Amino acid sequence: MCARQIGWAVEFWQDDWERHVRASNRFCPAAFDAGEKARAAVLAEAGERRAIRARNRAQVTRLRTAPAPSQAG
């Protein structure tokens, strides 16, 4: 028994939400405006990354400037 062609087509609509909504009665994503929330999140993450880099630089500086262990023998 072989499968019968039933006329399906696959299209990649990416983030075209309006097209998804028009194609389906049930698919209705909530409106989303990232605006200030997204900006605040990006700025917070950038601040965290700067703090981590500063901590790492300080640690490397301490390791480079620490006195060498004595080699008494």
GIQUI-V701183 format. One record per residue. N is the residue number from 1. D_LAST is the distance of its C-alpha to the last C-alpha in whole Angstrom. Layout:
n->N d_last->D_LAST
n->N d_last->D_LAST
This chain:
n->1 d_last->87
n->2 d_last->85
n->3 d_last->84
n->4 d_last->87
n->5 d_last->86
n->6 d_last->86
n->7 d_last->85
n->8 d_last->82
n->9 d_last->80
n->10 d_last->76
n->11 d_last->76
n->12 d_last->72
n->13 d_last->73
n->14 d_last->70
n->15 d_last->70
n->16 d_last->74
n->17 d_last->74
n->18 d_last->78
n->19 d_last->79
n->20 d_last->77
n->21 d_last->79
n->22 d_last->82
n->23 d_last->82
n->24 d_last->81
n->25 d_last->83
n->26 d_last->81
n->27 d_last->78
n->28 d_last->77
n->29 d_last->74
n->30 d_last->73
n->31 d_last->73
n->32 d_last->70
n->33 d_last->69
n->34 d_last->65
n->35 d_last->66
n->36 d_last->64
n->37 d_last->62
n->38 d_last->60
n->39 d_last->60
n->40 d_last->58
n->41 d_last->56
n->42 d_last->55
n->43 d_last->54
n->44 d_last->52
n->45 d_last->50
n->46 d_last->49
n->47 d_last->48
n->48 d_last->46
n->49 d_last->44
n->50 d_last->44
n->51 d_last->42
n->52 d_last->40
n->53 d_last->39
n->54 d_last->38
n->55 d_last->36
n->56 d_last->34
n->57 d_last->34
n->58 d_last->32
n->59 d_last->30
n->60 d_last->29
n->61 d_last->28
n->62 d_last->26
n->63 d_last->24
n->64 d_last->24
n->65 d_last->24
n->66 d_last->21
n->67 d_last->18
n->68 d_last->15
n->69 d_last->12
n->70 d_last->9
n->71 d_last->6
n->72 d_last->4
n->73 d_last->0
